[in-house]
Amino acid sequence: MIKTKDWFKDRGYPHFSNKTPLSIKKDIESYVSNPKKVAQHSFLPLIFKEIKQRRYKLSDFNGIKRHSHKKLDKKGNVVSNSKIREILYASHIDAHIYSYYTQKVISPKYEAYLNKNIELSNSISAYRQILTDDKIKFKNNVHFAKDIFDEIKKRENCVVLAFDIENFFPTLNHKKLKLIWAKILGCKALPKDHYNIFKAATKFTYVKLNDLKTKNNHFDEKKLAQLKKEGKHTFFNYVKELIDSDIIIHKNQKHKNGKIIGIPQGLPISALLANIYMLPFDESIINELTIKHYIFYRRYSDDIIVICKENEVEFVEEFVINQIKEIELVISKEKTEKTLFKTDNSKLQSFKINGKELIKDIPLNYLGFEFYGYKTLVKSKNLAGFYRDLKDTIRRKSKRVEKINENKLLDESPIFKRKIYRLYSFKGTKSRLLDSKRSGYINGKLVVKPFQRKYRGNYIKYIYTASEEMNAPEIKKQIRRHWKILQSTLRKYNFSNVKK
């Protein structure tokens, strides 16, 4: 039997309300499933943080193109290529409300609406639980990418248009979202409980995580430890402490045409609301392109894929851009890719369309994979990221070992290789239960309880699975040197239990 996702999650992070362990799930469910209580619930400020993703991209330096972590901005200054994602996350009880309404209330209505039109249902991939053809498990990125690549192989001579929406979550129009939300529920206006959630997700307030670091740019560890002893996994005793403090509580200030726009990325409900918002666009593409012109369409969040004939490219591109404008969003021209696939020398070959020029052997990039027509590979930058993480982890462990040896005047410098192997080698591909410990305070006393957590495998396992699911042995070959790279990295440092 396939397990569906549970709406309840014991979140470990500190916030402005206390943790909600599994032992009180029934009490939480009683509260979040009561529409009257949800309608009157006061949502707490979110916590804002930035995730910096380092990128190695082809950049233009005054006419010279080269791969770099830097790029030139519009003023000609050298700036970082890093992508910064803004994440806002909710307090524990608020997150439970968002999660319960997402999975138990709104999603069933949304799925019922999509299932009235099989073409529409098939076209939307992200943030849904879609069964594989054999009904054994739910689809993931590997299956969604394979669907696209299989369609290209079936059509052979075709063009793939890949569109990306600019600033997707931060630019959603609130009025349109509210109307589509009500339509999904089958109502003219949102019920009071849904309206309260809508307000919390649109007119939200937040505190910057860095502003909570009040002790020389660090958290007040003494205060946090004292609160933990009292059974409170929070930043403050009471919310009033936050209000009375000097910490600024910000409001959503993103505007367009004088109106506040956008929803936070990071709430349990954000992904579903984004899917709901795109419904008029999805329907227009299916009705006007797929049904009338046999044009293939898939959308994974803000990544849009359209497969058409070569003579339909201009018509399709114009239609997509116009329909996106109808829901007050913008297609990123910089990220729009056009890839022609055709048989060349008896094999299916990819060509990047660059104006009137065709550049051979430039793949279609989709969901972490590169498709050349005759072969499929994992995206090279993802592999580079894996090896970078491997080397950084070993380097950090080396510094830690050196510090321990220095403090305790030891000569030996052993590294615990088991975890390294589990994370970064073929030895960590097997799913299993791992022994772990969970600590907490009961009546001011530290209590440590052993438990077993489920380990699902590492990135190597993902590579092996993708190779098998896509029937692409070339993917597995990409990782064949991982053990040698791991061992050579270990040998660079002075670990006493590593053979030189």
C-alpha positions in Angstrom: 0.0 0.0 0.0 1.3 3.5 -1.0 1.6 5.9 1.9 0.2 9.3 1.2 1.9 12.4 2.7 1.0 13.1 6.3 -0.1 16.7 6.9 1.4 16.6 10.4 5.1 17.3 10.7 7.2 17.7 13.9 9.3 20.7 12.7 12.6 21.1 14.6 13.4 24.7 14.1 12.9 27.4 16.9 10.3 30.0 16.1 7.9 32.3 18.0 5.6 29.5 19.1 6.7 26.2 20.7 7.3 22.9 19.0 4.4 20.5 18.5 5.6 16.9 19.1 3.7 13.9 17.7 2.2 13.2 21.1 -0.1 16.2 20.8 -1.1 15.5 17.1 -4.8 14.8 18.1 -5.1 18.2 19.9 -3.5 20.0 17.0 -5.8 18.2 14.5 -8.9 19.2 16.6 -7.8 22.8 16.4 -6.8 23.0 12.7 -9.8 21.1 11.5 -12.2 23.5 13.2 -13.2 26.2 10.6 -14.4 28.6 13.3 -11.1 28.4 15.2 -9.1 28.8 12.0 -11.2 31.8 11.0 -10.3 33.5 14.3 -6.6 32.3 14.4 -4.0 35.0 14.8 -1.0 34.1 12.5 2.4 35.0 13.9 5.2 36.8 11.9 7.2 34.5 9.5 11.0 34.2 9.8 12.9 35.4 6.7 16.2 33.9 5.5 18.2 33.9 2.3 19.7 30.8 0.8 22.7 31.5 -1.4 23.3 29.1 -4.3 26.7 29.4 -5.9 26.6 29.0 -9.7 29.2 28.4 -12.4 27.7 29.8 -15.6 28.7 30.9 -19.1 29.0 34.7 -18.7 29.8 37.6 -21.1 32.9 39.7 -20.1 33.0 42.5 -22.7 32.4 40.2 -25.6 34.5 37.3 -24.3 32.4 34.4 -23.1 33.7 32.1 -20.4 32.4 30.0 -17.5 32.7 31.8 -14.2 31.2 32.3 -10.8 31.1 36.0 -11.7 29.4 38.1 -14.3 29.1 41.7 -15.5 26.1 43.7 -14.3 24.3 46.3 -16.4 26.8 49.0 -15.1 29.8 46.9 -16.1 30.7 45.9 -12.5 31.9 42.4 -11.8 29.3 40.7 -9.5 28.6 37.2 -8.2 26.6 34.7 -10.3 25.1 33.3 -7.1 21.3 32.9 -7.0 19.7 34.1 -3.8 16.4 32.4 -2.8 14.2 34.2 -0.2 12.6 31.7 2.1 10.0 32.6 4.7 8.8 29.9 7.2 5.9 29.9 9.6 5.6 29.2 13.3 4.7 25.6 14.3 0.9 25.9 14.8 0.6 28.2 11.7 2.5 25.7 9.6 0.1 23.0 10.8 -2.9 25.1 9.6 -1.3 25.7 6.2 -0.4 22.0 5.9 -3.8 20.6 7.0 -5.7 22.9 4.6 -3.3 22.1 1.8 -3.5 18.3 2.0 -7.0 17.7 3.6 -9.1 20.6 2.3 -7.9 22.4 -0.8 -5.8 19.7 -2.7 -8.7 17.2 -2.9 -10.9 20.0 -4.6 -8.1 20.9 -6.9 -7.4 17.3 -7.9 -11.1 16.8 -8.5 -11.2 19.8 -10.8 -8.1 18.7 -12.8 -9.4 15.1 -13.1 -12.4 16.4 -15.1 -10.0 17.0 -18.0 -7.3 14.3 -18.4 -5.1 16.5 -20.7 -5.2 19.2 -18.0 -4.3 16.8 -15.2 -1.4 15.3 -17.2 0.1 18.7 -17.9 0.7 19.8 -14.3 3.6 17.9 -12.7 4.9 19.8 -9.7 3.7 19.6 -6.1 1.3 16.7 -6.7 1.2 13.0 -5.9 0.9 11.3 -9.3 1.1 7.5 -9.5 3.5 5.8 -11.9 2.0 3.7 -14.7 2.5 0.5 -12.6 0.7 2.2 -9.6 3.5 1.1 -7.3 4.9 4.6 -6.3 4.5 8.3 -6.9 6.3 10.0 -9.8 9.3 12.2 -9.1 11.6 14.5 -11.2 13.1 11.4 -13.0 9.7 10.3 -14.3 8.6 13.8 -15.3 11.8 14.4 -17.3 11.5 11.0 -18.9 7.9 11.8 -20.0 9.3 14.8 -21.9 12.2 13.0 -23.5 10.0 10.1 -24.5 7.6 12.5 -26.2 10.5 14.0 -28.2 11.7 10.6 -29.3 8.1 9.7 -30.4 7.8 12.9 -32.5 11.5 12.9 -33.7 11.3 16.1 -35.7 10.1 18.8 -33.3 11.0 21.9 -31.4 11.0 22.2 -27.6 10.3 25.6 -26.2 11.3 26.0 -22.5 10.0 29.0 -20.7 10.6 30.3 -17.2 8.5 32.8 -15.3 10.2 35.8 -13.8 10.0 36.1 -10.0 7.1 33.6 -9.8 6.0 33.5 -6.2 6.8 37.2 -5.4 4.6 38.5 -8.2 1.3 36.6 -7.9 -1.7 38.9 -8.1 -3.8 38.6 -4.9 -7.2 39.4 -6.4 -6.7 36.8 -9.2 -5.5 34.2 -6.6 -8.5 34.8 -4.4 -11.0 34.4 -7.3 -9.4 31.2 -8.5 -9.2 29.8 -5.0 -12.9 30.4 -4.5 -13.6 28.8 -8.0 -11.7 25.6 -6.9 -13.8 25.4 -3.7 -17.0 25.9 -5.8 -17.8 29.2 -4.0 -18.4 32.8 -5.1 -16.3 34.1 -2.2 -13.8 32.5 0.1 -15.3 31.1 3.4 -14.1 32.9 6.6 -11.5 30.3 7.5 -10.0 30.2 3.9 -10.1 34.0 3.8 -8.1 34.2 7.0 -5.5 31.9 5.5 -5.5 33.9 2.3 -4.8 37.1 4.3 -2.0 35.4 6.2 -0.3 34.2 3.0 -0.6 37.6 1.2 -0.6 40.4 3.8 2.1 38.6 5.8 4.6 40.1 8.3 8.1 38.7 8.9 11.3 39.0 11.0 14.7 38.6 9.4 16.6 35.7 10.9 19.8 37.8 11.1 18.0 40.4 13.3 17.4 37.6 15.9 21.2 37.3 16.2 21.4 39.9 19.0 24.8 38.9 20.5 27.6 40.1 18.2 25.8 38.7 15.2 25.1 35.4 17.0 22.0 34.0 18.7 21.7 34.5 22.4 22.7 30.9 23.2 22.3 31.3 27.0 18.7 32.5 26.6 17.8 29.8 24.1 19.3 27.1 26.4 17.3 28.5 29.3 14.1 28.5 27.3 14.8 24.8 26.2 15.2 23.9 29.9 11.7 25.3 30.5 10.4 23.2 27.6 10.2 26.1 25.1 11.9 25.7 21.7 11.4 29.4 20.9 13.3 32.7 20.5 11.1 34.4 23.1 9.0 33.4 26.2 6.0 35.2 24.8 5.2 36.9 21.5 4.8 40.2 23.5 8.6 40.0 24.1 9.2 40.2 20.3 6.7 43.1 20.0 8.4 45.0 22.9 11.9 44.4 21.6 13.9 46.5 19.1 13.6 43.9 16.4 11.8 45.2 13.3 8.6 43.3 12.2 8.5 43.9 8.4 5.4 43.8 6.2 5.0 42.5 2.7 5.9 45.6 0.7 6.1 44.3 -2.9 4.0 46.4 -5.1 2.8 46.4 -8.7 0.5 49.2 -10.1 0.0 50.4 -6.5 -1.2 47.0 -5.2 0.6 44.6 -2.9 1.6 41.4 -4.7 3.3 38.0 -4.0 3.1 35.1 -1.6 6.0 33.8 0.6 8.1 30.9 -0.8 8.5 28.3 2.0 5.0 27.9 3.5 3.4 24.5 3.3 0.6 26.0 1.2 2.7 28.1 -1.2 3.2 25.5 -3.8 -0.5 24.6 -4.0 -1.4 28.3 -4.3 1.1 28.8 -7.1 -0.5 25.8 -9.0 -4.0 27.1 -8.4 -3.0 30.6 -9.7 -1.7 29.1 -12.9 -5.0 27.3 -13.6 -6.4 29.8 -16.2 -3.1 29.7 -18.1 -3.0 25.9 -18.0 -6.6 25.6 -19.3 -5.9 28.1 -22.2 -2.8 26.2 -23.3 -4.7 22.8 -23.2 -7.8 24.2 -25.0 -6.1 26.3 -27.7 -2.8 24.5 -28.3 -3.0 20.8 -27.2 -6.5 20.0 -28.3 -6.6 22.1 -31.4 -3.1 21.7 -32.7 -1.7 18.5 -31.0 0.9 20.6 -29.2 2.5 18.9 -26.1 2.5 20.9 -22.9 3.9 20.3 -19.4 4.4 22.7 -16.5 6.6 22.0 -13.5 5.9 25.0 -11.1 7.2 28.0 -13.2 9.1 25.9 -15.7 7.0 25.5 -18.9 7.7 23.0 -21.7 6.0 23.1 -25.0 6.7 20.7 -27.9 5.6 21.7 -31.4 6.5 21.6 -35.1 9.2 23.8 -36.4 6.7 25.9 -38.4 4.6 26.5 -35.3 7.4 28.1 -33.1 6.5 31.8 -33.6 2.7 31.2 -33.1 3.3 29.1 -29.9 5.8 31.5 -28.4 3.5 34.5 -29.0 0.5 32.7 -27.6 2.3 31.6 -24.4 3.7 35.1 -23.8 0.2 36.7 -24.2 -1.5 34.2 -22.0 1.1 34.7 -19.2 0.4 38.5 -19.5 -3.3 37.7 -18.9 -2.5 36.5 -15.4 -0.1 39.4 -14.8 3.1 37.4 -15.0 6.2 37.8 -17.2 8.2 35.3 -19.2 12.0 35.5 -18.7 13.4 36.1 -22.2 16.9 35.4 -20.8 15.9 31.9 -19.7 13.8 31.0 -22.7 15.4 28.1 -24.6 14.5 26.8 -28.1 15.9 23.3 -29.0 15.3 21.6 -32.3 15.4 17.8 -32.5 15.8 16.0 -35.8 17.4 12.9 -37.2 21.0 13.5 -38.2 23.3 10.7 -39.3 20.7 8.1 -38.4 20.3 9.3 -34.8 18.1 11.9 -33.0 20.2 15.0 -32.4 19.7 18.2 -30.5 20.3 21.7 -32.0 20.1 24.9 -30.0 18.1 27.6 -31.9 20.0 30.9 -31.6 18.3 33.3 -33.8 18.7 31.9 -37.3 21.7 29.8 -36.3 21.6 26.2 -35.3 24.2 25.0 -32.8 24.6 21.2 -32.8 24.9 19.0 -29.7 23.5 21.6 -27.2 21.1 19.7 -25.0 17.7 20.4 -23.6 18.1 21.1 -19.9 15.1 20.0 -17.8 14.7 19.1 -14.1 18.4 18.4 -13.6 18.9 16.4 -16.8 20.5 17.1 -20.2 18.8 15.5 -23.2 20.8 15.3 -26.5 18.3 13.1 -28.4 20.6 10.1 -28.6 21.6 10.2 -24.9 20.5 11.5 -21.6 22.9 12.8 -18.9 22.6 14.3 -15.4 23.3 18.0 -15.5 27.0 18.6 -15.2 26.7 21.4 -12.7 24.7 19.1 -10.4 27.5 16.6 -10.5 30.1 19.4 -9.9 28.0 20.4 -6.9 28.1 16.9 -5.5 31.9 16.7 -5.8 32.3 20.1 -4.3 30.2 19.1 -1.3 32.2 15.9 -0.9 35.5 17.9 -0.8 34.2 20.6 1.4 32.9 18.1 4.0 36.2 16.3 4.2 38.1 19.6 4.5 35.8 20.8 7.3 36.3 17.4 9.1 40.0 17.8 8.8 40.0 21.2 10.4 37.8 19.8 13.2 40.2 16.8 13.8 43.2 19.1 13.9 41.5 21.3 16.5 40.6 18.3 18.7 44.2 17.0 18.5 45.6 20.5 19.4 43.3 20.9 22.4 43.8 17.4 23.7 47.5 17.1 22.7 46.9 14.0 20.5 49.1 12.6 17.8 46.5 10.5 16.1 44.2 12.2 13.5 41.5 9.6 12.6 38.4 10.5 10.5 35.1 8.7 11.0 34.8 7.3 7.5 31.4 5.6 7.9 29.3 8.7 7.5 31.5 10.0 4.7 31.0 6.7 2.8 27.3 6.8 3.5 26.9 10.3 2.1 29.3 10.2 -0.8 29.8 6.7 -2.1 28.0 3.5 -3.4 28.0 2.2 0.2 25.2 4.7 1.0 22.8 3.7 -1.7 20.8 1.2 0.5 17.8 2.4 2.4 17.8 1.4 6.0 17.1 2.5 9.6 19.9 4.4 11.4 20.3 4.6 15.2 19.9 8.2 16.4 19.2 10.2 19.5 16.6 12.9 20.3 17.3 15.2 23.3 14.8 17.4 25.2 14.1 18.9 28.5 11.4 17.5 30.9 10.8 19.5 34.0 14.2 21.2 33.5 16.2 18.0 33.1 17.9 16.9 30.0 16.4 13.6 28.7 18.0 11.8 25.7 15.9 9.2 24.0 17.3 6.7 21.3 15.2 6.2 18.2 15.7 5.0 14.6 15.4 7.4 11.7 14.8 6.3 8.1 17.7 6.7 5.7 16.5 6.8 2.1 19.9 6.7 0.3 22.3 9.3 -1.1 22.9 11.2 -4.4 24.6 8.1 -5.9 21.4 6.1 -5.3 19.5 8.9 -7.2 22.0 8.6 -10.1 21.6 4.8 -10.2 17.8 5.1 -10.1 17.7 7.7 -12.8 19.9 5.5 -15.0 17.6 2.6 -14.6 14.3 4.4 -14.9 15.4 6.2 -18.0 17.1 3.2 -19.5 20.2 5.4 -19.9 23.4 3.5 -18.8 25.4 6.6 -19.7 24.0 8.3 -16.6 25.5 5.7 -14.3 28.9 6.1 -16.1 29.0 9.7 -15.1 29.6 8.7 -11.5 32.0 5.8 -12.1 35.0 7.7 -10.7 33.3 8.8 -7.5 35.2 6.3 -5.3 38.6 7.3 -6.7 37.8 11.0 -6.1 36.6 10.3 -2.6 39.8 8.3 -1.7 42.2 10.8 -3.3 40.5 13.6 -1.4 40.9 11.8 1.9 44.6 11.2 1.1 45.2 15.0 0.8 44.7 15.4 4.6 46.7 14.0 7.5 44.2 11.4 8.7 46.0 8.6 10.6 43.5 5.9 9.4 43.8 6.7 5.7 46.4 4.9 3.6 48.6 7.2 1.6 
